[in-house]
Amino acid sequence: MKTIFYGLLLLPFLAISQSEEYAVVENALITPNVTKIAELNSGLAAHNKKYHKDGAYNANIFFIANGPNNGSYIWSMGPLPWSAMDARPELEGHDEDWNKNVLPYMMPQGEQYYWKFNSELSNFPVDFTLNKLLVDYYDVKPYQMEKAMKILEKIQKVMLDKFPKETFGVYTNELPSTKDGKDIAFVSFFDKSKWMGDDWKFADKYNEVHGAGSFATFLKDWEQATQGKESELWYYRAELSGGSGEVKTEK
């Protein structure tokens, strides 16, 4: 699906908790040393399958297939509440294993993000297995986050009314920066690359749901609230991940 807005972030890999705490996904950018990719892959796979296989600390690896970070990996853990960070298991040999078998084969630069999962703006209608993700980052103008979130409510209504089987998640950066432009992340999960070329006539569907001419108003409102976008294609790397890639959603 291609539309002006709905490119569709991140990752509710486990059932969403019904506790009072909200879920956070920890994402780290890993750039391989191109001369040591085999060693990095071996170290990542062994580390994740030993220390990040089950539960909230499950870790998944994604390959970034376009843009400035093409060829890098996303190491993603969660979702889990912030309180779980305090109880993060310090299994014997965890840090030593990472420092010995992963870190030496990475480039020194990296990024670390913590994303809040906004369940009220997302849609996970069925269980599925991770495959391909289209990750759209949006740069929100200063003091316009509330407005941007209100606009996303309208987008979600269109998606639920017209495309109820589509799986997508909305995430907000817990530690945002005015420099990197990654304030909101909108992720779509899909299996076939053909999805990228489908024309779902989203503007027409938006007008059907919200009234004639409403899509033009949406574009103006979105332009006032945001100031840029960056998109990435992620491919799930099961052989490097801790778990199976199965996503169990709450019914």
C-alpha positions in Angstrom: 0.0 0.0 0.0 1.3 3.5 -0.9 -0.5 6.6 0.3 0.7 10.1 1.2 0.5 9.3 4.9 0.0 5.7 5.6 3.3 4.1 4.9 3.2 2.4 8.0 6.3 1.5 13.2 7.5 -0.8 15.5 6.9 -3.9 17.2 4.4 -5.4 19.5 6.0 -8.8 19.6 4.1 -10.2 22.5 0.6 -9.9 23.9 0.0 -6.3 25.1 -0.2 -6.1 28.9 -3.4 -5.1 30.6 -1.6 -3.7 33.6 -1.5 0.0 34.4 2.0 0.3 33.0 2.5 1.0 29.3 4.7 -1.0 27.0 8.1 0.2 25.7 10.3 -1.3 23.0 14.0 -0.9 23.2 15.7 -0.6 19.8 19.4 -0.4 19.1 21.1 0.3 15.8 24.0 -2.1 15.0 26.2 -1.4 12.1 28.4 -4.4 11.2 32.1 -4.2 10.4 31.9 -5.3 6.8 35.0 -7.4 7.2 33.5 -9.3 10.2 29.9 -9.9 9.2 30.1 -13.7 9.6 31.6 -13.3 13.1 28.9 -10.7 14.1 26.1 -12.9 12.8 27.4 -15.9 14.7 27.8 -13.9 17.9 24.4 -12.2 17.7 22.6 -15.5 17.1 24.3 -17.3 19.9 23.8 -14.4 22.4 20.1 -13.8 21.6 19.2 -17.5 21.7 21.0 -17.9 25.0 20.0 -14.7 26.8 17.0 -13.2 25.0 14.9 -16.2 23.9 11.7 -15.9 26.0 9.4 -13.5 27.7 9.6 -9.7 27.9 13.4 -9.8 27.3 13.0 -11.6 24.0 15.2 -9.9 21.3 14.6 -9.8 17.6 16.9 -8.8 14.7 15.9 -6.8 11.7 17.9 -6.0 8.6 17.5 -2.4 7.3 17.2 -2.6 3.5 17.2 1.1 2.4 18.3 4.6 3.3 21.3 5.9 5.3 21.3 2.8 7.6 21.1 0.3 4.8 23.0 -2.9 5.7 22.7 -2.2 9.5 20.6 -4.2 12.0 18.0 -3.3 14.5 18.3 -5.2 17.8 14.8 -4.9 19.3 13.8 -6.1 22.8 10.2 -6.0 24.2 7.6 -4.7 24.6 8.0 -4.4 28.3 7.2 -1.8 31.0 9.8 0.6 32.3 9.7 -1.2 35.6 11.0 -4.4 33.9 14.2 -2.5 33.1 15.0 -2.5 36.9 14.5 -6.2 37.0 16.4 -6.9 33.8 18.1 -10.3 34.3 21.8 -10.2 34.9 22.3 -13.8 33.7 25.8 -15.1 34.3 28.1 -14.2 31.5 25.6 -11.9 29.7 27.7 -8.8 29.5 30.9 -10.7 29.0 29.4 -12.6 26.1 28.2 -9.5 24.4 31.5 -7.7 24.9 33.5 -10.7 23.6 31.3 -12.1 20.8 29.3 -9.2 19.4 30.8 -5.8 20.2 34.2 -6.3 18.5 32.5 -7.0 15.2 30.4 -3.8 15.2 31.2 -0.3 14.1 31.5 2.1 17.0 28.7 4.4 16.0 25.2 3.4 17.0 21.8 4.7 18.2 19.5 3.7 21.0 15.7 4.4 21.2 12.9 3.7 23.5 9.5 3.6 21.9 6.1 3.8 23.7 3.5 1.5 22.2 0.2 3.3 21.7 -2.3 0.5 21.7 -5.3 2.9 21.3 -4.0 4.0 17.9 -2.8 0.6 16.6 -4.4 -2.5 15.2 -3.3 -6.1 15.7 -6.3 -8.1 14.6 -4.7 -11.6 14.4 -1.7 -13.5 15.5 1.1 -13.4 12.9 4.8 -14.2 12.4 7.2 -11.3 11.8 8.4 -10.9 8.2 8.6 -7.5 6.6 8.1 -4.1 8.2 7.6 -0.6 6.7 8.8 1.8 9.4 7.9 5.5 9.0 9.4 8.1 11.3 7.8 11.5 11.6 9.3 14.7 12.9 6.8 16.6 15.0 7.1 20.4 15.3 7.6 21.9 18.7 4.5 21.7 20.9 2.5 20.0 18.2 2.5 16.4 19.5 -1.0 16.6 20.9 -2.3 17.8 17.6 -0.4 15.0 15.7 -1.9 12.4 18.0 -5.4 13.7 17.3 -4.8 13.4 13.6 -3.6 9.8 14.1 -6.9 9.0 15.7 -8.6 10.0 12.4 -6.2 7.8 10.4 -6.9 4.9 12.7 -10.6 5.2 12.2 -10.2 5.0 8.4 -8.0 2.0 8.7 -10.4 0.2 11.0 -13.4 1.0 8.9 -11.9 0.4 5.5 -8.9 -1.9 6.1 -9.7 -3.8 9.3 -7.3 -6.7 8.5 -4.2 -4.6 8.2 -1.7 -4.9 11.1 0.0 -1.7 12.2 1.4 0.0 15.3 1.9 3.6 16.4 4.8 4.4 18.7 6.1 7.6 20.3 9.7 8.3 21.2 10.2 8.3 25.0 13.4 10.2 24.8 13.0 12.5 21.7 15.6 14.8 20.3 15.0 17.9 18.2 17.9 16.8 16.0 17.1 13.4 14.8 13.4 13.9 13.7 12.1 10.6 15.1 9.2 11.6 17.3 6.4 9.3 16.0 7.0 5.9 14.4 4.3 4.2 12.4 4.9 0.5 11.5 3.1 -1.7 9.1 3.7 -5.5 9.2 3.3 -7.4 5.9 4.4 -10.5 4.1 4.6 -9.9 0.4 6.6 -7.1 -1.3 3.6 -6.5 -3.7 2.0 -4.8 -0.8 4.4 -1.8 -1.3 2.9 -1.2 -4.8 -0.8 -1.6 -4.0 -2.9 1.5 -4.5 -5.7 1.5 -1.8 -7.1 4.9 -2.8 -6.6 6.1 0.7 -7.7 9.7 0.0 -11.0 8.5 -1.3 -11.5 6.2 1.7 -10.6 9.0 4.1 -13.3 11.3 2.5 -15.8 8.5 2.7 -15.2 8.1 6.4 -14.8 11.8 7.5 -16.7 13.6 4.8 -16.1 15.2 1.4 -13.0 17.3 1.3 -11.7 16.1 4.6 -8.6 14.6 3.2 -7.4 18.0 2.0 -8.0 19.3 5.5 -6.0 16.4 6.9 -3.0 17.3 4.7 -3.0 20.9 5.9 -3.3 19.8 9.5 -0.6 17.2 9.2 1.7 19.8 7.5 1.1 22.2 10.4 2.0 19.5 13.0 5.0 17.8 11.4 8.1 18.8 9.4 9.5 15.7 7.8 9.5 11.9 7.4 12.0 9.1 7.0 11.1 5.6 5.9 12.9 2.3 6.3 12.2 -1.3 5.2 13.1 -3.9 7.8 13.4 -7.6 7.1 13.1 -10.0 10.0 16.2 -12.2 10.5 14.9 -15.3 12.3 18.3 -17.0 12.4 19.8 -14.1 14.4 16.8 -13.6 16.8 16.1 -15.0 20.2 12.6 -16.3 19.6 10.4 -17.6 16.8 9.1 -14.3 15.6 5.5 -15.3 16.4 3.3 -12.4 17.6 0.5 -13.3 19.9 -2.1 -10.6 20.2 -4.8 -10.3 22.9 -8.3 -11.0 21.7 
